Amino acid sequence: MSKIYNYCAFYVSEPFNESSLGAQASKDFCYYNMLKAWKGSDSTFPFNNAHDTTYNVRDNSDWETTLKPRLRERLRNSKNIVLFLSDNTINSKAVKEEIEYGINTLNIPVIVIYPDLKTKEDLLTSNKKSLNNVVKNLWSKLPIFRDSKTKVPVLHVPMNKETIKMALNNSDFRADSGKKPSDYFYN
């Protein structure tokens, strides 16, 4: 399998069951579903869901023998990680594993979507030259991301369909692109 997929990392309460009402009420899971809906209504939307490549992973299966290997398989086949980082995000076992393995082992670039921020300007300082403290404070919700992100290129985007489309089409944020590890944003 070639690296053509986008691996979505998002928080949901554990244990996870996609068909339960609890999963549907998890805001980060709803944002992930928005990407799937955009792809469903527009086949040109550049989202190729890595989660469709193996069986569901957050079920009552054993973490070490079933769930973790499936997450890792999906990550190995992915060109980037799409991380949803919101006020609702919690540092769960699965998200820690996804970020740890994806960044620190596979060196996969990350596209961070901030669902609570709607425009590119919402992410930036007033001079539009750097990311603001609202964004930086969200990194503390996932210490593994905050502490590992300097190893790969990271593109920060708001929850805006056109900006996300631009990010997903950006070849600099794909595995083996050669892009220098750093924080990037559109202004």
Buried (B, 14 or more C-beta within 10 A) or exposed (E): EEBEBBBBBBBBBBEBBBEEEEBEEBBBBBBBBBBBEBBEEEEEBBBBBBBEBEEEBBEEBEBEEBBBBBBBBBBBBBBBBBBBBBEBBEBBEBBBBBBBBBBBEBEBBBBBBBBBBEEBEBBBEEEEEEBBEBBEEBBEBBEBBBBBBEEBBBBBBBBBEEBBBBBBEBEEBBBEBEBEEEBBBBE
